[in-house]
Every structure is written in structure tokens, then in C-alpha cells.
Amino acid sequence: MRFFPLGDTAVVVEFGTVIGSDTHDQVRLLSLYLDEHPMYGMIEYVPAFTTVTVFYNPVLLRYSEAQKELESAAAQSLQMKLEGNVRTVDIPVCYGGSFGPDLEEVAAHNELSPDEVVRIHSSGEYVVYLLGFAPGFPFLGGMSQRISTPRRSTPRLAIPSGTVGIAGMQTGVYPIVTPGGWQLIGRTPVPLFRPDMDPPTLLRTGDRVRFLPITEEEYKKWEGHGTCVSG
């Protein structure tokens, strides 16, 4: 574990350099601790793959004081346990076709058939490591290396909301229309970001996600509906 400044108003707490479940649990524990025991002068914190960045008011405390507070908080957080049931969110996805224009490219890159890519992608259970890039965009861990594919050399200017993509060893879902360079393999009719809702994001850090293959006809029936969320 190490601590270092980010500008003159933030401290980065780094739990390691390897993305994985152990590091993710440490990030979640410190986040939970800061929710329950907010640090004096703290403005907000931002969890990521292996770090928690804590922003503070420099008028109220110096960097050395903020680091000392966080050293204590991090040590105490590691004594906590991640309690409660883990949410599992089932997300229906229509793979291929106009919804997943890069499915065949992903298959060819990995010497698989498109059906095999769909089977592998939909058979995994993924962990939401963080939300970022766009509101509600989940970076998911746990994808099989068998379907790992590099980003596109030329990003698209507008990717439809709900599109499921692959980039390297990561998979995720675009919650809003945005530019992006991931390989697009399908689309979900379920909204991941709704600013009129509280909370506005469907997923949260630590959730488990499963992708359920559906047909285009089923996609149309699903539009406007929610997801199956189990405790």
C-alpha cells in the first residue's frame, strides 16, 4: 500500500498494481469505511481498479495531515468485512447483427465462431470493478482470455446506448451515446443510466453481472423493462 499526492487537493491510496479480486476488495473496504467515517475536510472519494483517490479541502488540512488520516483509515478498513448479500444483475443482450457489428471480428481474432464467442461471453459471471468514462459505464472483470480482443484502431464517433463491448481483457456496456473504440458484440435494451432515477445508475461497484442472450424479437419486447436483480 502506498500514498501519494494528486495535485494539491487529493491523496491517492494505492493497494497494488494488479487488477484482481483481492485488490478490488481492499478498494471497496476503504470506500465503505469512508462512507461510515468521513475524513475531516474530505470533499469526495473516487474508487478505481486499484486505488481510492480522496479529495480534500486544502484550507482545512495539509497534505501531510490528510495522508496521516488516510493511513489510519486504510489500516482500520482492512479489519472490516464485506458483509451483506452481493447483488447479481442479469442483463439481456442481443448479440451480433446491427447490434454487434464487431462480433465476427472478435471471433476471427480468437479463431472461434461467433456462436462460440457468444457462449463464452454469456457464460461468465463478471464483477463491477468501477464505474467511469461515462455515467454508469461498468468496467467488468472476469472475462475469459479466449475472447480477449484489442481495441479498434479507429474509434467510432457515436456508439448507441446499451452496446456491449470488449477491449483487451475487459468487457463493459456503453450507458449513453458516446464515442468509443471497443469491439462491439451486442446490445442490451435495459438502460444502465437514467438521470431521473435515484440512484441514476443501474449497477454499482461490487455487483455481479451475467449476460443473457436474447433474440432481436425478445429485444424489442424487453425495451423499457428492468432487469432481474437477485440479492
Residue pairs with C-beta under 8 A, 6 or more apart in sequence:
1 13
1 14
1 15
1 16
1 74
2 13
2 14
3 11
3 12
3 13
3 14
3 67
3 70
3 71
4 11
4 12
4 14
5 11
5 12
5 63
6 12
6 53
8 58
8 63
9 43
9 55
9 56
9 57
9 58
10 53
10 54
10 55
10 56
11 53
11 54
11 56
11 63
11 66
11 67
11 70
12 51
12 52
12 53
12 54
13 30
13 51
13 52
13 53
13 54
13 70
13 74
14 50
14 51
15 23
15 26
15 27
15 30
15 50
15 51
15 52
16 22
16 23
16 26
16 50
17 50
18 50
19 49
19 50
19 129
19 141
20 141
21 127
21 141
23 49
23 50
24 49
24 127
24 129
24 141
24 206
25 82
26 77
26 78
27 47
27 48
27 49
27 50
27 51
27 52
27 205
28 47
28 82
28 205
28 206
29 77
29 78
29 80
29 82
30 47
30 52
30 73
30 74
30 77
31 45
31 47
31 52
31 205
32 77
32 80
32 82
33 73
33 74
33 76
33 77
33 80
34 42
34 45
34 52
34 54
34 73
37 73
37 76
39 54
39 56
39 66
39 69
39 70
39 73
40 60
40 61
40 69
41 56
41 57
41 60
41 61
41 66
42 54
42 55
42 56
43 55
43 56
43 57
44 54
44 55
45 52
45 53
45 54
45 55
46 52
46 53
46 55
47 130
47 205
48 130
48 132
49 129
49 130
49 139
54 66
54 70
56 66
61 69
82 206
85 231
86 206
86 207
86 208
86 231
87 204
87 206
87 207
87 208
87 229
87 230
87 231
88 125
88 207
88 208
88 209
88 210
88 229
88 230
88 231
89 202
89 203
89 207
89 208
89 209
89 210
89 227
89 228
89 229
90 209
90 210
90 212
90 227
90 228
90 229
90 230
91 173
91 188
91 190
91 209
91 210
91 211
91 212
91 227
92 188
92 189
92 190
92 211
92 212
92 213
92 214
92 218
92 219
92 222
92 227
93 122
93 164
93 186
93 187
93 188
93 211
93 212
93 213
93 214
94 100
94 186
94 187
94 188
94 189
94 213
94 214
94 215
94 216
94 218
94 219
95 103
95 114
95 117
95 118
95 121
95 122
95 164
95 185
95 186
95 213
96 103
96 104
96 114
96 118
96 185
96 186
97 216
99 163
99 184
99 186
99 187
99 216
99 219
100 163
100 164
100 184
100 185
100 186
100 187
101 184
102 152
102 165
102 166
102 183
102 184
102 185
103 114
103 117
103 118
103 184
103 185
103 186
104 114
105 149
105 183
106 117
106 147
106 149
106 166
106 183
106 185
107 113
107 114
107 116
107 117
109 149
109 150
110 117
110 146
110 147
110 148
110 149
112 120
112 146
112 147
117 147
117 185
118 185
118 186
118 213
120 144
120 146
120 147
121 143
121 144
121 147
121 164
121 166
121 171
121 185
121 211
122 210
122 211
122 212
122 213
124 142
124 143
124 144
124 210
124 211
125 142
125 208
125 209
125 210
126 140
126 141
126 142
126 143
126 171
126 208
126 209
126 210
126 211
127 140
127 141
127 142
127 206
127 207
127 208
127 209
128 138
128 139
128 140
128 203
128 204
128 205
128 206
128 207
128 208
128 209
129 139
129 140
129 141
129 205
130 138
130 139
130 205
131 137
131 138
131 139
131 201
131 203
131 204
131 205
132 139
133 139
133 178
134 174
134 175
134 176
134 178
134 193
135 175
135 176
135 193
135 195
135 200
135 201
136 175
136 176
136 192
136 193
136 200
136 201
136 202
136 203
137 172
137 173
137 174
137 175
137 192
138 172
138 173
138 192
138 203
138 207
138 209
139 170
139 172
140 170
140 171
140 172
140 209
141 170
143 166
143 169
143 170
143 171
145 169
147 166
148 166
148 168
148 169
149 166
149 167
149 168
149 183
150 167
150 168
151 167
151 168
151 181
151 182
151 183
152 181
152 182
152 183
154 181
155 179
155 180
155 181
156 179
156 180
156 181
156 184
157 179
158 177
158 178
158 179
159 165
159 174
159 177
159 178
159 179
159 180
159 182
159 184
160 174
160 177
160 187
161 174
161 175
161 176
161 177
161 191
161 192
161 193
162 173
162 174
162 175
162 187
162 188
162 189
162 190
162 191
162 192
163 173
163 174
163 184
163 186
163 187
164 171
164 172
164 173
164 174
164 184
164 185
164 186
164 187
164 188
164 211
165 171
165 172
165 173
165 174
165 180
165 182
165 183
165 184
165 185
166 182
166 183
166 185
167 181
167 182
167 183
172 182
173 188
173 192
174 180
174 182
175 191
175 192
175 193
175 201
176 193
186 211
187 219
188 211
189 219
189 220
189 222
189 223
189 224
189 225
190 202
190 222
190 225
190 226
190 227
191 202
192 201
192 202
192 203
193 200
193 201
193 202
194 200
194 202
202 227
203 209
214 222
